[in-house]
Amino acid sequence: MADVLFYERPVPLNRTVHKDLRIKGLQNLKFAHNVHSVPVTCAEFPVTARDIPILFAGPDAASAGPMALLGLRQNENLFVDAEGLWAQGVYIPAFVRRYPFVLAEKPVGAEGDDFTVFLDEAYEGFNSAEGERLFKEDGTESDMLKNAVNFLGEFQQHVARTRQFMEDLRKYDLLEPRNIRMERNGNVINLNGLYVVNEEKLRKLDAETTHRFLTDGTLGWIYAHLLSLMNIDRVGQRLAQIEETEAARATKN
């Protein structure tokens, strides 16, 4: 399930079970070290596009969704170093920043709100002695928890808008397959199951649709995605630097 990509033990937040739980701020992002892509919302496209390629991924165009390409090899995020520090000056997707909390949809027919807050019990910053409390002594949410839940709510709104964005791309048949193939030191890297917007089809949209895309932000998001594709080479350069470092260590040993 993509929603809990790096959550090891997600459990529902419970004001009784977690009444004494405290949280220390994220000291590092090691939890994201082994993910080579994460979902992004269309609202994040402009800032993501400065450094990270945005592509659409899925088994087919009908189920593809936008993602930030963070690496070219499985289980490798090229934007997080061994200490868990994110590359300086590079945008950190909201999907990563919401950790260790997450909103998950309730099963169909379940009572209450459509979504419930989960937390990752495996997060090393949770304890009962240090950090900020999740709940006050009277059982109400602390300001920290309120801010975290508000962030989750805003993120979910962007997810809903992104779904509409994807419906438009599919409605007008704007997605086309794109494979990424690189040869490095005799090895071939092939990334399949990727899609990009077809610029020729985009230019052929009727005036009414183009105007709607312009006014509702869709056109801007599309061009942010297209411009971001130039960063694929930059991700390749990051991999080359790591490979050089690995080779140098191997030579010393």
N, C-alpha and C positions, 0 to 999 in steps of 0.2 A: 504494500500500500504506500503510495508516494507520500501521503500526508505525514507518515511517521518513518520517513526514510532512515534517520539515524537515531531514533528513539528506541532504546533497548528494552525498557520496562514501562511502557505507557500505562498509567492507571488514571481513573477519573479523580479529579480533585474533590476531596471530601472534607467539609469543615470539622467533622468529628475525628476522622482518622488522622488528618493533617493539622489539627488544632495547634500543635506545638512546633510545627515544622518551620525552620528558618532557611533562608537561602543566601549564599554568598554570591556576589556578582561573578559573571563569567571571567575566569582568569585566562582562558585560551579557547581556541576553537578546534581543538584536537578531534572532537566528535565528528567534524566535517572533513577530516583528513582523507577519508576513503571514499568520498563521493565525487565522481567525475562530472556530474551535472546535477542541478537542482531546478525545480520549477520556478518560474518568475511570472509575475502578473504584468499585464500590459502597462499599468501605471509606472512600473519600474523600468520600462524599456529605455527611455531617454538617458537615464543615469547609468544603467547597466551597459549600454552600447558604447560607452567611452572606452572600455577596456576588455569587455567580455563578449564573445559571440552569442547571439540569441538565435536559436533555431527551434523548429517545432519537431517533437519526437513522439513516436508511437508506432504500433504495429501497422497502422494504415492512416491515411489522411483523415478519416472519419473520427478517429480517436486521438489524434495528435494534439499535443499541447505545448506551449512555449517553455523553453528551458534555457538556462545559462550553461554554456559548455565550459566546464572548469578544468577538464583534463582530456587527454587523448588515449589514455590507457585505463583499463578497468581498475577500480579501487584506488584511483590516484587523483587528488585535487592539487593542481599545480599552483593554486593561489594561497595555500596554507603550508607554512614551513614545519619543520620537525618539532618546533616549540609550540605549534598551534597558533602562530601569529598569522593573520591575514595579510596579504601583500599591501604594503603601505599605499594609501591613496586610491585603492581600488574599492569600488562599491561592494558591500556585503548584502546579498539578497535578503529580503525580509523573511523568506523561508528559513534562513539560517538564524537570523537575529531573534526570532520568536522563541527559540529553544531556551529553556527546557519545557516550555508550555506549548500546547497545541489545541486547536478546536477540532473536534471530530463530530461528524454527523451521527445522530442517533438512528437506530434501526427504524424502518418504517413501522408506524403504529405505536411507537414508544411514547409515553406521556412526557409533558414538559416541553422545553424549548427544543428547536430543531438541532441545536449543537450543544455539546457539553465540553467543559475544559478538562483536558488531560495534562498530566505532568509526567516527566520521565524520572522514575524513582532511582534510576541508575546514575543520574547526574551527581557528580562528586561534590557539588556545592550545597546540596541539601543536608541539613543536620538539625539538631535540636539545641545547639549551644551558641553558634556564631551566625552573624548576618542578620538580615531583616526578616521579621516575622511575616508569614503569609496571612495570618489572622490575628486580630487584636484579642485582648483578654476576654472581651465580651462576645467573641465569635464572629464579629463582622470583618469584612475584608480590609486588609491594610492598604495604605495608599500605593505601596509597591505592587500589590496584587491587582488593585483596580487598574493601574496603568498597564500592567501586562495583559489583562483581559481586554482593555480598550484597544490595545495594539492588535490583539487577535481578531477583535471585531472588525477593525478597519481592514486588516489583511483579508478577512473573509469577504468583505464588500468588494475588494479589488479582484478577488477570485471570481466572484459572480459576474463582474463586468468583463473579465477576461473570457469567461465562457461565452458571453454574447459576442465578443470580438471574434472568437474562433468560429462561432456559428456563421458570422458574416463571411469569413474567409472561405468556409466550406460552401456556403450558399452560392457564392460567385465563382467557385472553383478556382481559387487563387493559389492554392498550394501545389507545389510540384516536388517530386523526390530529389534529394541531394545527398550524394555519398561523399564522404571526406576520405581521401586516400593520400597517405604520405609515405615516402620511403625514407627510412632513417637507419644509417649504419647497416645496410643490408636487410633490415627488417621492414615489413610493410604494415602500416596501420590503416585499417579499414573501419570506418564508422558508417553503419547503415541505419535504416529506419528513421532518417532525418528528412525534413521538408523545409522549403523556403517559399517565399511569395514569388510568383511568376510576374516579373515586371511588365512583360508584354500584355498579359491579361489585365493587369492593373490599369494600364494606359487605355485599354479599350472599354473600360466601364462607362456606362451612360452618365450623362451630366448630372442627373438627379442623385444617383448613387454616389458619385464622386463628391458632390456638394455635401451630402449627409456625412460621408467619411471625413470630410474636411472639418465640418462643424462639431462632430461628436468626438474628435480626437483619433479616430481610427487611422486616418491617413498618416498622421504624425507617428503613430506607433509602428505602422508598416515601414516607414522610411527609417525609423530608428533601428528596426530589425535588419533592414537591408544594409545600412551603413555598418552595423556591428559585424557583418560577415568578414570585413577586412581584418578583424581581430583574430581570425582563425590562424593566420600566419604568426601572430604574436604569441598565441598559445603554443604553437609549434616551437617558437624560439625559447619559451620557458622550459619546454621539455628538453630541448637541446642543451640548455644550461645544466639541467639536472643530470642528464646523461654524461656530460663532461665531468661533473663532480663525482658521479658514481665510478666512472672509468679511472679517474685520478686516485680514488681511494683503493680501487682494486689493484692498481699498479703498486701502490705503497705496501699493500698487504702481500 
